[in-house]
Amino acid sequence: MEVDATMSNKYHSVTVAIEKGLKEEDIKPIVDAIKMIKGVISAEGNIADATLYIAESRARHEIQQKIVDIVFK
């Protein structure tokens, strides 16, 4: 099946990941700025919870362990 090169994809959303957890008062101006972008109908913050913290900790540990394995084995 051939794709028409003149057609472009249409996006319905964009996800933004924040480098580190921010307090509500720090994230609010970012969310407000995103809401001001043309075409944006909604923007909201997602509160970090214990499940997220555990997942990040496990991923970080796994990466650290792989580095240790490479360096010391």
Contacts in CASP RR format, 6 or more apart in sequence:
PFRMAT RR
TARGET T0000
AUTHOR 0000-0000-0000
METHOD contacts of the structure
MODEL  1
MEVDATMSNKYHSVTVAIEKGLKEEDIKPIVDAIKMIKGVISAEGNIADA
TLYIAESRARHEIQQKIVDIVFK
16 34 0 8 1.000
18 27 0 8 1.000
18 30 0 8 1.000
21 48 0 8 1.000
22 30 0 8 1.000
27 45 0 8 1.000
31 43 0 8 1.000
31 44 0 8 1.000
31 45 0 8 1.000
34 40 0 8 1.000
34 43 0 8 1.000
35 42 0 8 1.000
35 43 0 8 1.000
END
